[in-house]
Amino acid sequence: MTNKLALFDCDGTMVDSQANICASMDQAFEKHGLVAPDHHLVRRIVGLSLIEAVSQLLPEGDAETVAAVTQSYKDGFFELREAGGVHEPLYDGLLETLEQLEASGWVLGVATGKSDRGLRHVLETHGLGNRFVTLQTADRHPSKPHPAMVELAMAEAGAAPETTAMIGDTSFDMAMAVNAKVRAVGVDWGYHDEHELIAAGAEIVAATMADLNGILNR
């Protein structure tokens, strides 16, 4: 039997983490005497692996500088988390949507640009650890839109491309879905707009969390 797999992005899809990301990026750039990037630009790179994200925000930087800023971001985010300053609220309706999908026969997974540690913190904070049968992070894969995350998720979940849907808020998520030959379902409450999601390959963009169950079960 082939399982139906609903694979969720994390930042901008399940949780709103932009305030933490922007603050940590400000701190990382300023630590190295660099002008912090505009927060609009920071939101644009959410979903990429961290080193790829910093590379895009610092296009003139050499490899050593990019690596140093990346490490400073990691250190700063860890310190913020340890101090209890990380606030990543769930988007309204997520728990109900996950319950509906499970009730209609879907198994659930996550494919995120977060680290293992970052994703674990989100799942533990919100009591979601037992919801997902497969967890894919940037620690073990090339950056989105490479399809590796989706491919390993399908293997772990016993799913196939024709029974898998990637749900995300960025063009990187949609392009990854296209590259993995799975359904690409965008969401309209994250960091890229509907036109970008469609252009990157989304078959449809959910306007609200409540729409996802109906979209996936068509």
N, C-alpha and C positions, 0 to 999 in steps of 0.2 A: 504493500500500500504506500502511495506517495502522499506525504503530508502537504497541507496548505500552510505556507509560511508567510506571515506578515512581519516584515523586517523594518523596524523603526530607526530613524536617525534620533539623536538625543537633543543636542543644543538647537533650540529654535523649532523643534518638533514636539518633543515631550516636555522639555523644561525651558524656561526663559532665563538664560544665563548671561545675557549681553552686558549687564552692569558689571559683573565680576570680570568678564573677559576684557572689557574696555579699561577698567581700572588697573588690571594686571599688566596690560600692554603699555599703558601710560608709564607705569612704574619701571618696566623693563627698559623702555627706550630712554627715559630720563636718567636711569642709572648709568648709562653709557654716554651721556652728554648729547643725546639725539633728540630732535623735536618729535614729540609723540604724534602719531598719525591721527587724522580726523576720525572720530568715532564712526562715521558713516563708512569709511574705508575698512575699519576693523570689522564691522558687522558683515561686510562683503566677503570676508575670508573665513568666516566661521564655517566649520565643516571640513576644512583642509587639515592635513597633519600639521603640527605646530611649526616645524621648520620650513615647510612649504608656505605657510601663512606668513611667517616673518619675512621670508624671501620676497614675497609679493609686496609687503608693506615697506620693504627696504631694498628697492631694486638696484640702487647704486652701491649697496653694501657688499664687501667681500665675504668669502665663506667664513672667515674667522669671526667677523663682526656679527654675521647672521647667527652663527652658533652661540656666541656669547649672549646675544639678546634673547635667543630661544631659551637658554639655560636660566637667565634671569627671570624670564616669564614663569618658567616652571617653579623656580624657587619662591617667587613672590606669590604665586597662586597657592603653593603649599603652605606658606606662612599665613596667608589669609584664611585658608581652610582650618589650620590648626588653631587660629585665634577665634574661630566661630564666625568669621565674617563673610563666608560664602553663602549666598542666598540664591537658590536655583528653584523657584516655585514651579510646580506642575502646571501646565496649561489646563484650564477648566475643561472638565469632561473626559480627561484621559483615562482615569480609572474605569469609568463606565464603559468607554469604548473598548478597552482591553477585555473587560468582562464579556461584552457582547461578542467580540471576535472569538474568544475562547469558547463561548457557548455555541457558536455556529461552526465550530470545528477547526478553527485556525490555531496553529502553534505560533508563538511569538518570539522575536529575536530583536537584537539591537546591532546596528552598524554605525559607528560613530568615529569622528575625528578626535574624541577624547582619549586620554590615556586609560589604562586599566584602572589605575588608582582613582582617577576622576570619575569614571563611570561607576565604579564600586561605591563611591561616596554618594552619588545621586541615588542609586538603587537602595542603599542602606537607609539613607535619610528618609526616603518616601515608602519604605517597606515593599519595594518592588522586586526584591531579589529572586523570589520563586516564580515570577511571572514568565521569565524568558528562558528558552531552551538553548539559545546560542547567543554569545556576546562577542562581538568583533570590534576591536579598537585599533587606533593608530599605532599602538606599540608593536603590533605583529603583522602589519600590512603596509603596502605602499599607500600613499595618499589617494583619497578619492580624486578623480573618478575611475581609478583603476578598479576592476571588478573583483579583486581578490577577496575582499570582505564578504561580498554576496556569495561568491562561489563556495567559500568554506562554510558559511552559514547554512547554505542549502545542504551541503554534505553532512553537517552535524545534525540538522533537523530532519533529514530524510525527505527533503523536498526537491522539486525539479523546477527549471526555469518557468515552465508553463503553469506551475502552481505557487509561484512566489511573487510577492509584491513588495517593492521598496517604497517606503513612505517617508518623505522628507521635505524640507523647506527651502533647499538651495538647488541651484543648477548643478552643483557637484553631485548631489544625490541622484538627480534625474539622469545625468550622464552616466553615472555608475550603473544605474539600473539598465540603461540601454546597452552598455558594454557587456553586462552580464546576461542580457536577453530575458530580463524579467519585467513585470509590469512596473511602470513608473507612475507613482501617485504623489502629486504635490500637495502641500498644505499652504494656506493663505495667511497664516498668522506668524510666520517666521521672518527670515532675514533677506530673502529674495522675493521679488514680486511675481505675480501670476504670469506675466508675459515672458519673463526670463525662464520660468519653470517649463512653460509650454515649448519655448524655443529649444530648451535642452533635452526635450523628449517626453515630458509628462503627458500621459494620455488624458488626464483630468486633474483639476486642482480643487481640493476640498475647501469650501468656504468656512466650515466649522468642524470641530472635532466630531460632532454628532453625525456628520455626513459620511465618515469613513466606513462605518459598518455597511451601509447601503452600497457604497461604491465597491468595496471589496467583494461583496456577495452578489453582484450583478451576474 
